[in-house]
Amino acid sequence: MPSPTEPRASRVPHRREDLRVSFEFFPPKIEEMEKTLWDSIERLAPLRPNFVSVTYGAGGSTRERTHATVKRILDETALTPAAHLTCVAATRDEVDDVVRGYLSAGVRHIVALRGDPVAGIGTAYAPHPGGYVNAADLVGGIKRLAAAEKTDIEVSVSAYPERHPESPSDTVDLDMLAAKVDAGATRAITQFFFDNELYLRYLDRVRARGITIPIVPGILPVQNFTLTRSFAAKAGASIPSWLADRFAGLEDDAATRKLIAAAVAAEQVFDLVDRGVTEFHFYTMNRADLVYAVCHLLGLRPAAAPAAEARAEAAA
């Protein structure tokens, strides 16, 4: 048993097989962002994530860039990419073409999302005429296409500890998650949150509903508190007062903000590990440092080269 005075970081599992992490990236718009993305991928790849996901812009606005990023990950790394896909502003045939393109490229994991309304978050959503109706419908379409190609494909979906902004009740929200699972989803990744009690209470409701798939907590290290607060307002995620207090007065102090952000994310993840959570999805914002630091504290280390492993064994 660890001593009560033992540093908390030393009490988390240290065996790689005890923890599973995944990282989310978005396709770059300009050359400078391209370099930042690939620097981040190269930095995080040695941690051997379960998979890395690449987002898909509203209305398919990043369709080609998403596909190009996923294809490069497949071609140039040993990582397993998961391609995001939405059904907003597209017909079934258009979406099906994207799915077939991913299957042809070797993608075997898709994160299926309905997507935000074309007019933006906060406006009414209406399915495209002839398009997939919602995320559950999209999951079913992906699974049917994969079956027709005689190809296995994993489909992950979203989950909302604080309820989807458009859901009128927790019951309706859970009904939609159940529909996605019934259609073939095998994992749910949550919207980011900062109060772990919200996630744990949500998990209790999910299990009580009879949903048994993994509900992976989405963790957002705070790269920029002002932007994070804006994201949260649009996504219906709450910002605890204690979190705002931690970043108060640091608007012009980037170095301290970074230290605080690492501490906040580490505390959140350690608490979840203490409560039995062993899988995490990190929203990287295409920047590796904070995520790498938290993973390091969790005991995750880059894979040692065979020669280094041999030397370590000989020394032992």
BELKAKA-V718491 format. One line per field, one symbol per residue. phi: phi as a letter, one per 30 degrees, with the letter a starting at -180 (. if undefined). psi: psi as a letter, one per 30 degrees, with the letter a starting at -180 (. if undefined). burial: + if it has 16 or more other C-alpha atoms within 10 Angstrom, else -. A space follows every 10 residues. Layout:
# BELKAKA-V718491
phi=???
psi=???
burial=???
This chain:
# BELKAKA-V718491
phi=.ddecdeedd cdecdeddbb bbbcbbddcb dddeddeddd dddceddhdd abcbdbdeii dceddddddd dddddcbcdc dccdbbcdha dedddddddd dddddjdbab ccbdjdeedj ejcdcbedei cddadddded dddddddddh bdbcbcbcbb ecidecddad dddddddddd dddkdbabcd edabcddddd dddddddddj ccdecdddcc dddbdddddd edddcicdcd ddddddcdic ecbdddeddd ddddddedde dddecjdbbb ccddhibced ddddddddjd bedddedddd dddddd
psi=kkkffkkeff flkfkeffkk llkklkklel eeeeeeefee eeefeffhle lklkljlkgg fgeeeeeeee eeeeeflglj kjklklgkhk leeeeeeeee eeeefgkgkk jkkellkefl kflkkkkkkg lkeaeeeeee eeeeeeeegh kkkkkllllj fgkkffkfle eeeeeeeeee eefgkgkkkl lllfjfeeee eeeeeeeffg kflkjkkkkj kjejeeeeee eeeefgkljk eeeeeefkgg egieeeeeee eeeeeeeeee eeefggkgkk jkjfggkfee eeeeeeffgk lkkkleeeee eeeee.
burial=--------+- ++++----++ ++++++++-- ---+--++-+ +--++-++++ ++++++++++ -++-+++-++ +-++----++ ++++++++++ ++--++-+++ -++--+++++ +++++++--- ----+-+--- ++++++++++ +++-++---- --++++++++ +++++----+ --++-+++++ +-++++++++ ++++-+--++ -++-++---- +---++++++ +++-+--++- -+--+++--- --+---+--- ------++-+ ++-+++-+++ -++---++++ ++++++++++ ++-+++++++ +--------- ------
